[in-house]
Amino acid sequence: MSDKEMITMTGEDGSELSFYVLEQTKFLGNEYLLVTESPESEEVFLLKEAKSETEEVYYVFVEEEKELSTVSELFEELLEDVGIEVEQ
């Protein structure tokens, strides 16, 4: 998994957070990323692309239950052959 793209974000407290991108998809006009903190980790997170007023792109964690459920199912279908299941 070392060939996976990495992204770095700045947390609310100013700390840097780095994630490996497992998959990305577009759904209802929004870009989503399925990420993990390390190649060995079984825990994954869903990030959604957002834009600032200056059109700068940043990512936020998907927290709304219905959106999380819908996008999780979408990623499960995309990764079905890899055997990754997204638990909520």
VOBA-1610 file (N, C-alpha, C; in pm, whole numbers, padded with zeros to 5 digits, always signed):
BEGIN
Met+00082-00118+00000Met+00000+00000+00000Met+00087+00125+00000Ser+00217+00113+00001Ser+00305+00229+00005Ser+00295+00314-00120Asp+00235+00262-00227Asp+00220+00339-00349Asp+00095+00426-00347Lys+00020+00426-00237Lys-00101+00506-00225Lys-00064+00653-00206Glu-00148+00738-00263Glu-00130+00883-00248Glu-00153+00922-00102Met-00077+01019-00055Met-00096+01071+00080Met-00142+01216+00071Ile-00229+01253+00164Ile-00268+01393+00177Ile-00238+01437+00319Thr-00210+01564+00336Thr-00186+01621+00468Thr-00284+01735+00489Met-00346+01734+00605Met-00444+01837+00640Met-00399+01904+00769Thr-00448+02022+00793Thr-00423+02091+00919Thr-00548+02079+01005Gly-00531+02025+01125Gly-00643+02007+01216Gly-00685+02139+01277Glu-00798+02138+01346Glu-00851+02259+01409Glu-00753+02318+01509Asp-00672+02233+01572Asp-00575+02281+01670Asp-00441+02319+01607Gly-00433+02314+01473Gly-00312+02353+01403Gly-00216+02238+01376Ser-00247+02118+01428Ser-00161+02003+01406Ser-00181+01948+01265Glu-00077+01883+01214Glu-00088+01824+01080Glu-00138+01680+01090Leu-00231+01644+01002Leu-00286+01509+00994Leu-00256+01455+00856Ser-00194+01337+00850Ser-00163+01276+00721Ser-00244+01149+00704Phe-00293+01130+00582Phe-00376+01013+00551Phe-00334+00952+00418Tyr-00348+00819+00409Tyr-00331+00747+00282Tyr-00468+00743+00215Val-00473+00777+00089Val-00598+00775+00013Val-00617+00634-00044Leu-00723+00566-00001Leu-00752+00431-00050Leu-00835+00436-00178Glu-00928+00531-00184Glu-01018+00542-00299Glu-01079+00680-00298Gln-01122+00724-00413Gln-01196+00850-00422Gln-01308+00833-00522Thr-01414+00910-00502Thr-01528+00904-00592Thr-01604+01036-00587Lys-01686+01056-00684Lys-01772+01174-00691Lys-01915+01126-00679Phe-01994+01195-00596Phe-02133+01156-00574Phe-02215+01282-00554Leu-02319+01299-00633Leu-02407+01415-00627Leu-02329+01546-00631Gly-02227+01549-00716Gly-02148+01671-00735Gly-02042+01697-00631Asn-02027+01606-00535Asn-01926+01621-00430Asn-01816+01517-00447Glu-01693+01556-00416Glu-01578+01465-00421Glu-01556+01408-00281Tyr-01542+01275-00272Tyr-01520+01208-00145Tyr-01392+01126-00151Leu-01325+01117-00036Leu-01205+01033-00023Leu-01227+00934+00089Leu-01183+00811+00067Leu-01177+00709+00171Leu-01030+00702+00211Val-00999+00733+00337Val-00860+00743+00381Val-00835+00661+00506Thr-00706+00635+00532Thr-00663+00567+00654Thr-00536+00633+00703Glu-00507+00620+00832Glu-00389+00685+00889Glu-00258+00612+00857Ser-00266+00481+00838Ser-00145+00404+00806Ser-00183+00284+00721Pro-00088+00232+00646Pro-00119+00116+00561Pro-00168-00006+00639Glu-00127-00017+00765Glu-00165-00133+00846Glu-00298-00114+00919Ser-00347+00008+00925Ser-00468+00039+01002Ser-00592-00020+00937Glu-00682-00069+01021Glu-00810-00119+00972Glu-00918-00011+00981Glu-00886+00102+01044Glu-00981+00211+01061Glu-00972+00306+00941Val-01088+00338+00884Val-01093+00430+00770Val-01181+00549+00803Phe-01161+00657+00728Phe-01238+00779+00746Phe-01289+00826+00611Leu-01403+00892+00611Leu-01457+00951+00490Leu-01438+01102+00496Leu-01377+01156+00391Leu-01355+01300+00382Leu-01433+01353+00262Lys-01480+01475+00275Lys-01556+01541+00169Lys-01482+01669+00130Glu-01469+01690-00001Glu-01404+01811-00049Glu-01494+01932-00027Ala-01432+02040+00018Ala-01503+02166+00037Ala-01415+02276-00021Lys-01474+02392-00045Lys-01397+02504-00098Lys-01422+02627-00011Ser-01314+02700+00013Ser-01325+02824+00089Ser-01381+02934-00001Glu-01404+03049+00056Glu-01455+03162-00022Glu-01359+03202-00134Thr-01229+03171-00114Thr-01129+03203-00215Thr-01107+03086-00312Glu-01198+02988-00306Glu-01192+02870-00393Glu-01078+02774-00359Glu-01016+02791-00242Glu-00912+02698-00198Glu-00980+02568-00153Val-00928+02454-00200Val-00987+02324-00167Val-00934+02274-00033Tyr-01024+02221+00048Tyr-00986+02155+00173Tyr-01084+02040+00196Tyr-01055+01955+00293Tyr-01140+01839+00320Tyr-01193+01843+00461Val-01315+01794+00478Val-01378+01785+00610Val-01424+01640+00630Phe-01428+01598+00756Phe-01476+01464+00787Phe-01627+01460+00766Val-01676+01353+00705Val-01820+01334+00687Val-01875+01286+00821Glu-01967+01363+00878Glu-02022+01330+01009Glu-02173+01311+01009Glu-02242+01369+00911Glu-02388+01358+00904Glu-02424+01212+00874Glu-02509+01153+00957Glu-02538+01009+00951Glu-02586+00959+00814Lys-02682+01028+00754Lys-02738+00982+00627Lys-02631+00988+00517Glu-02556+01098+00512Glu-02450+01112+00412Glu-02342+01007+00435Leu-02304+00985+00560Leu-02202+00886+00594Leu-02245+00747+00551Ser-02370+00712+00577Ser-02423+00581+00541Ser-02425+00562+00389Thr-02474+00661+00318Thr-02485+00652+00172Thr-02349+00641+00106Val-02256+00727+00146Val-02123+00727+00085Val-02045+00602+00125Ser-02064+00553+00248Ser-02000+00429+00291Ser-02042+00312+00202Glu-02170+00303+00173Glu-02221+00197+00086Glu-02162+00208-00054Leu-02148+00329-00101Leu-02089+00351-00233Leu-01944+00302-00237Phe-01866+00335-00135Phe-01728+00289-00129Phe-01719+00138-00114Glu-01810+00078-00039Glu-01811-00068-00026Glu-01830-00134-00162Glu-01920-00079-00243Glu-01942-00133-00378Glu-01817-00116-00465Leu-01754+00001-00455Leu-01634+00026-00535Leu-01518-00067-00496Leu-01511-00103-00368Leu-01400-00183-00318Leu-01438-00328-00292Glu-01550-00369-00345Glu-01601-00505-00322Glu-01498-00612-00355Asp-01426-00598-00465Asp-01328-00698-00506Asp-01202-00696-00420Val-01182-00589-00342Val-01065-00579-00254Val-01097-00637-00116Gly-01225-00645-00083Gly-01267-00702+00044Gly-01269-00603+00160Ile-01283-00475+00130Ile-01289-00374+00236Ile-01436-00347+00267Glu-01467-00352+00397Glu-01602-00319+00443Glu-01594-00195+00530Val-01684-00103+00511Val-01689+00019+00590Val-01792+00002+00698Glu-01747+00001+00825Glu-01839-00010+00939Glu-01869+00128+00990Gln-01993+00147+01036Gln-02032+00279+01088Gln-02040+00277+01238
//
